[in-house]
Amino acid sequence: MSQFKKPALGFLGTLQAETFKLIDEVKRKDFKAPPNHLQTLIDGIAIMSWFNFEAGDSVRDNIKEF
């Protein structure tokens, strides 16, 4: 594994941040939108941030936390 370097996945973090902002904006401005459902989507974004962590226990701990 040491001969392979981690691929550049920084663009995924940018997409996550944009998605978070869009959903949060809808949650704040559209009072007809169900806030609990939108919060579930926002919380799900954190689960999909596996690419930010090194392999091993940190990924597992992050998934358990979120």
A tleap script that builds the chain and sets N, CA, C and O, in Angstrom:
source leaprc.protein.ff14SB
mol = sequence {
  NMET SER GLN PHE LYS LYS PRO ALA LEU GLY
  PHE LEU GLY THR LEU GLN ALA GLU THR PHE
  LYS LEU ILE ASP GLU VAL LYS ARG LYS ASP
  PHE LYS ALA PRO PRO ASN HIE LEU GLN THR
  LEU ILE ASP GLY ILE ALA ILE MET SER TRP
  PHE ASN PHE GLU ALA GLY ASP SER VAL ARG
  ASP ASN ILE LYS GLU CPHE
}
set mol.1.N position { 0.812 -1.193 0.000 }
set mol.1.CA position { 0.000 0.000 0.000 }
set mol.1.C position { 0.859 1.262 0.000 }
set mol.1.O position { 0.423 2.310 -0.478 }
set mol.2.N position { 2.058 1.169 0.526 }
set mol.2.CA position { 2.892 2.366 0.614 }
set mol.2.C position { 3.348 2.845 -0.759 }
set mol.2.O position { 3.726 4.008 -0.904 }
set mol.3.N position { 3.324 1.988 -1.758 }
set mol.3.CA position { 3.757 2.411 -3.087 }
set mol.3.C position { 2.686 3.205 -3.831 }
set mol.3.O position { 2.975 3.843 -4.843 }
set mol.4.N position { 1.462 3.167 -3.337 }
set mol.4.CA position { 0.377 3.917 -3.957 }
set mol.4.C position { 0.062 5.136 -3.110 }
set mol.4.O position { -0.052 5.040 -1.888 }
set mol.5.N position { -0.076 6.266 -3.754 }
set mol.5.CA position { -0.423 7.457 -2.992 }
set mol.5.C position { -1.928 7.677 -3.050 }
set mol.5.O position { -2.601 7.217 -3.973 }
set mol.6.N position { -2.432 8.368 -2.077 }
set mol.6.CA position { -3.855 8.640 -1.962 }
set mol.6.C position { -4.281 9.553 -3.116 }
set mol.6.O position { -3.625 10.562 -3.377 }
set mol.7.N position { -5.360 9.212 -3.802 }
set mol.7.CA position { -5.795 10.063 -4.911 }
set mol.7.C position { -6.290 11.422 -4.416 }
set mol.7.O position { -6.726 11.558 -3.273 }
set mol.8.N position { -6.218 12.393 -5.269 }
set mol.8.CA position { -6.674 13.746 -4.924 }
set mol.8.C position { -8.196 13.793 -4.979 }
set mol.8.O position { -8.791 13.762 -6.056 }
set mol.9.N position { -8.807 13.865 -3.825 }
set mol.9.CA position { -10.269 13.884 -3.737 }
set mol.9.C position { -10.777 15.196 -3.147 }
set mol.9.O position { -11.881 15.251 -2.606 }
set mol.10.N position { -9.982 16.237 -3.249 }
set mol.10.CA position { -10.368 17.531 -2.695 }
set mol.10.C position { -11.633 18.107 -3.302 }
set mol.10.O position { -12.361 18.848 -2.641 }
set mol.11.N position { -11.898 17.772 -4.555 }
set mol.11.CA position { -13.103 18.281 -5.210 }
set mol.11.C position { -14.363 17.761 -4.521 }
set mol.11.O position { -15.402 18.418 -4.570 }
set mol.12.N position { -14.289 16.594 -3.880 }
set mol.12.CA position { -15.459 16.072 -3.168 }
set mol.12.C position { -15.795 16.944 -1.965 }
set mol.12.O position { -16.969 17.155 -1.661 }
set mol.13.N position { -14.776 17.452 -1.281 }
set mol.13.CA position { -15.003 18.353 -0.153 }
set mol.13.C position { -15.688 19.631 -0.597 }
set mol.13.O position { -16.552 20.153 0.108 }
set mol.14.N position { -15.309 20.136 -1.758 }
set mol.14.CA position { -15.950 21.338 -2.302 }
set mol.14.C position { -17.408 21.069 -2.620 }
set mol.14.O position { -18.275 21.892 -2.323 }
set mol.15.N position { -17.682 19.923 -3.221 }
set mol.15.CA position { -19.069 19.566 -3.529 }
set mol.15.C position { -19.892 19.397 -2.259 }
set mol.15.O position { -21.057 19.791 -2.215 }
set mol.16.N position { -19.294 18.816 -1.234 }
set mol.16.CA position { -20.007 18.646 0.025 }
set mol.16.C position { -20.340 19.991 0.650 }
set mol.16.O position { -21.451 20.190 1.140 }
set mol.17.N position { -19.396 20.908 0.637 }
set mol.17.CA position { -19.623 22.229 1.221 }
set mol.17.C position { -20.726 22.972 0.475 }
set mol.17.O position { -21.571 23.617 1.096 }
set mol.18.N position { -20.723 22.887 -0.844 }
set mol.18.CA position { -21.765 23.544 -1.632 }
set mol.18.C position { -23.130 22.933 -1.353 }
set mol.18.O position { -24.117 23.655 -1.212 }
set mol.19.N position { -23.192 21.607 -1.271 }
set mol.19.CA position { -24.448 20.921 -0.989 }
set mol.19.C position { -24.959 21.302 0.392 }
set mol.19.O position { -26.150 21.559 0.569 }
set mol.20.N position { -24.057 21.338 1.376 }
set mol.20.CA position { -24.435 21.730 2.732 }
set mol.20.C position { -25.035 23.132 2.744 }
set mol.20.O position { -26.067 23.365 3.372 }
set mol.21.N position { -24.388 24.063 2.052 }
set mol.21.CA position { -24.881 25.443 2.020 }
set mol.21.C position { -26.261 25.536 1.375 }
set mol.21.O position { -27.127 26.262 1.865 }
set mol.22.N position { -26.470 24.812 0.289 }
set mol.22.CA position { -27.758 24.848 -0.396 }
set mol.22.C position { -28.880 24.294 0.475 }
set mol.22.O position { -29.953 24.891 0.570 }
set mol.23.N position { -28.632 23.162 1.104 }
set mol.23.CA position { -29.665 22.562 1.945 }
set mol.23.C position { -29.940 23.437 3.161 }
set mol.23.O position { -31.093 23.602 3.559 }
set mol.24.N position { -28.890 23.998 3.750 }
set mol.24.CA position { -29.068 24.860 4.916 }
set mol.24.C position { -29.842 26.119 4.556 }
set mol.24.O position { -30.656 26.601 5.343 }
set mol.25.N position { -29.589 26.645 3.378 }
set mol.25.CA position { -30.317 27.840 2.933 }
set mol.25.C position { -31.801 27.540 2.755 }
set mol.25.O position { -32.646 28.341 3.157 }
set mol.26.N position { -32.124 26.408 2.163 }
set mol.26.CA position { -33.526 26.016 2.010 }
set mol.26.C position { -34.163 25.834 3.380 }
set mol.26.O position { -35.304 26.241 3.597 }
set mol.27.N position { -33.436 25.231 4.293 }
set mol.27.CA position { -33.961 24.995 5.645 }
set mol.27.C position { -34.266 26.305 6.360 }
set mol.27.O position { -35.262 26.400 7.078 }
set mol.28.N position { -33.425 27.309 6.173 }
set mol.28.CA position { -33.618 28.591 6.847 }
set mol.28.C position { -34.699 29.452 6.188 }
set mol.28.O position { -35.436 30.147 6.887 }
set mol.29.N position { -34.806 29.417 4.856 }
set mol.29.CA position { -35.677 30.349 4.143 }
set mol.29.C position { -37.047 29.794 3.784 }
set mol.29.O position { -38.025 30.541 3.781 }
set mol.30.N position { -37.143 28.513 3.485 }
set mol.30.CA position { -38.407 27.929 3.043 }
set mol.30.C position { -39.103 27.283 4.241 }
set mol.30.O position { -38.757 26.177 4.657 }
set mol.31.N position { -40.085 27.991 4.782 }
set mol.31.CA position { -40.738 27.515 5.990 }
set mol.31.C position { -41.685 26.349 5.734 }
set mol.31.O position { -42.143 25.712 6.683 }
set mol.32.N position { -41.984 26.057 4.476 }
set mol.32.CA position { -42.815 24.903 4.157 }
set mol.32.C position { -41.999 23.617 4.057 }
set mol.32.O position { -42.553 22.518 4.096 }
set mol.33.N position { -40.703 23.758 3.929 }
set mol.33.CA position { -39.830 22.581 3.837 }
set mol.33.C position { -39.711 21.947 5.226 }
set mol.33.O position { -39.543 22.657 6.217 }
set mol.34.N position { -39.798 20.621 5.302 }
set mol.34.CA position { -39.722 19.960 6.611 }
set mol.34.C position { -38.297 20.035 7.180 }
set mol.34.O position { -37.386 19.424 6.622 }
set mol.35.N position { -38.090 20.772 8.280 }
set mol.35.CA position { -36.724 20.975 8.794 }
set mol.35.C position { -36.055 19.688 9.267 }
set mol.35.O position { -34.838 19.554 9.142 }
set mol.36.N position { -36.817 18.741 9.807 }
set mol.36.CA position { -36.200 17.499 10.282 }
set mol.36.C position { -35.641 16.677 9.128 }
set mol.36.O position { -34.580 16.065 9.251 }
set mol.37.N position { -36.351 16.666 8.016 }
set mol.37.CA position { -35.882 15.928 6.851 }
set mol.37.C position { -34.618 16.568 6.272 }
set mol.37.O position { -33.681 15.875 5.876 }
set mol.38.N position { -34.612 17.885 6.231 }
set mol.38.CA position { -33.442 18.584 5.708 }
set mol.38.C position { -32.239 18.410 6.633 }
set mol.38.O position { -31.110 18.282 6.159 }
set mol.39.N position { -32.469 18.402 7.943 }
set mol.39.CA position { -31.373 18.182 8.879 }
set mol.39.C position { -30.793 16.783 8.723 }
set mol.39.O position { -29.590 16.588 8.900 }
set mol.40.N position { -31.631 15.815 8.394 }
set mol.40.CA position { -31.150 14.459 8.138 }
set mol.40.C position { -30.205 14.446 6.943 }
set mol.40.O position { -29.181 13.762 6.962 }
set mol.41.N position { -30.547 15.198 5.909 }
set mol.41.CA position { -29.657 15.292 4.747 }
set mol.41.C position { -28.334 15.954 5.113 }
set mol.41.O position { -27.270 15.515 4.678 }
set mol.42.N position { -28.408 17.016 5.917 }
set mol.42.CA position { -27.196 17.716 6.340 }
set mol.42.C position { -26.306 16.788 7.159 }
set mol.42.O position { -25.088 16.775 6.979 }
set mol.43.N position { -26.909 16.011 8.060 }
set mol.43.CA position { -26.133 15.062 8.866 }
set mol.43.C position { -25.532 13.966 7.996 }
set mol.43.O position { -24.444 13.472 8.292 }
set mol.44.N position { -26.220 13.583 6.935 }
set mol.44.CA position { -25.716 12.551 6.035 }
set mol.44.C position { -24.495 12.992 5.261 }
set mol.44.O position { -23.689 12.160 4.845 }
set mol.45.N position { -24.347 14.282 5.063 }
set mol.45.CA position { -23.174 14.797 4.350 }
set mol.45.C position { -21.907 14.473 5.130 }
set mol.45.O position { -20.879 14.143 4.538 }
set mol.46.N position { -21.973 14.566 6.449 }
set mol.46.CA position { -20.792 14.285 7.283 }
set mol.46.C position { -20.379 12.821 7.186 }
set mol.46.O position { -19.189 12.512 7.246 }
set mol.47.N position { -21.334 11.926 7.038 }
set mol.47.CA position { -21.012 10.507 6.930 }
set mol.47.C position { -20.221 10.235 5.656 }
set mol.47.O position { -19.361 9.355 5.629 }
set mol.48.N position { -20.511 10.981 4.619 }
set mol.48.CA position { -19.861 10.744 3.334 }
set mol.48.C position { -18.504 11.445 3.209 }
set mol.48.O position { -18.003 11.624 2.098 }
set mol.49.N position { -17.915 11.836 4.321 }
set mol.49.CA position { -16.605 12.498 4.267 }
set mol.49.C position { -15.468 11.525 4.553 }
set mol.49.O position { -14.442 11.916 5.109 }
set mol.50.N position { -15.640 10.282 4.183 }
set mol.50.CA position { -14.645 9.243 4.444 }
set mol.50.C position { -13.302 9.548 3.799 }
set mol.50.O position { -12.267 9.109 4.299 }
set mol.51.N position { -13.297 10.279 2.717 }
set mol.51.CA position { -12.059 10.530 1.981 }
set mol.51.C position { -11.133 11.494 2.711 }
set mol.51.O position { -9.967 11.622 2.338 }
set mol.52.N position { -11.629 12.176 3.745 }
set mol.52.CA position { -10.788 13.102 4.509 }
set mol.52.C position { -9.923 12.398 5.548 }
set mol.52.O position { -9.008 13.010 6.101 }
set mol.53.N position { -10.191 11.145 5.819 }
set mol.53.CA position { -9.523 10.440 6.902 }
set mol.53.C position { -8.547 9.400 6.366 }
set mol.53.O position { -8.693 8.891 5.255 }
set mol.54.N position { -7.556 9.105 7.184 }
set mol.54.CA position { -6.615 8.042 6.859 }
set mol.54.C position { -7.297 6.702 7.111 }
set mol.54.O position { -8.242 6.618 7.896 }
set mol.55.N position { -6.829 5.681 6.462 }
set mol.55.CA position { -7.409 4.355 6.639 }
set mol.55.C position { -7.220 3.892 8.080 }
set mol.55.O position { -6.207 4.178 8.717 }
set mol.56.N position { -8.205 3.181 8.565 }
set mol.56.CA position { -8.096 2.633 9.915 }
set mol.56.C position { -9.239 3.052 10.805 }
set mol.56.O position { -10.376 3.207 10.359 }
set mol.57.N position { -8.921 3.232 12.068 }
set mol.57.CA position { -9.951 3.479 13.074 }
set mol.57.C position { -10.599 4.857 12.967 }
set mol.57.O position { -11.737 5.021 13.406 }
set mol.58.N position { -9.925 5.841 12.408 }
set mol.58.CA position { -10.509 7.182 12.353 }
set mol.58.C position { -11.760 7.207 11.483 }
set mol.58.O position { -12.708 7.927 11.796 }
set mol.59.N position { -11.784 6.441 10.406 }
set mol.59.CA position { -12.973 6.375 9.557 }
set mol.59.C position { -14.117 5.726 10.326 }
set mol.59.O position { -15.242 6.225 10.315 }
set mol.60.N position { -13.829 4.621 10.989 }
set mol.60.CA position { -14.849 3.906 11.756 }
set mol.60.C position { -15.393 4.786 12.889 }
set mol.60.O position { -16.602 4.814 13.119 }
set mol.61.N position { -14.524 5.492 13.586 }
set mol.61.CA position { -14.966 6.370 14.678 }
set mol.61.C position { -15.827 7.502 14.153 }
set mol.61.O position { -16.815 7.874 14.787 }
set mol.62.N position { -15.468 8.054 13.008 }
set mol.62.CA position { -16.250 9.140 12.423 }
set mol.62.C position { -17.652 8.670 12.036 }
set mol.62.O position { -18.632 9.380 12.264 }
set mol.63.N position { -17.745 7.494 11.460 }
set mol.63.CA position { -19.053 6.969 11.054 }
set mol.63.C position { -19.914 6.713 12.286 }
set mol.63.O position { -21.113 6.991 12.268 }
set mol.64.N position { -19.317 6.184 13.360 }
set mol.64.CA position { -20.084 5.962 14.588 }
set mol.64.C position { -20.553 7.274 15.184 }
set mol.64.O position { -21.660 7.343 15.718 }
set mol.65.N position { -19.740 8.313 15.107 }
set mol.65.CA position { -20.081 9.604 15.692 }
set mol.65.C position { -21.239 10.260 14.963 }
set mol.65.O position { -22.128 10.832 15.593 }
set mol.66.N position { -21.235 10.180 13.632 }
set mol.66.CA position { -22.279 10.831 12.864 }
set mol.66.C position { -23.417 9.889 12.558 }
set mol.66.O position { -24.388 10.283 11.912 }
savepdb mol mol.pdb
quit
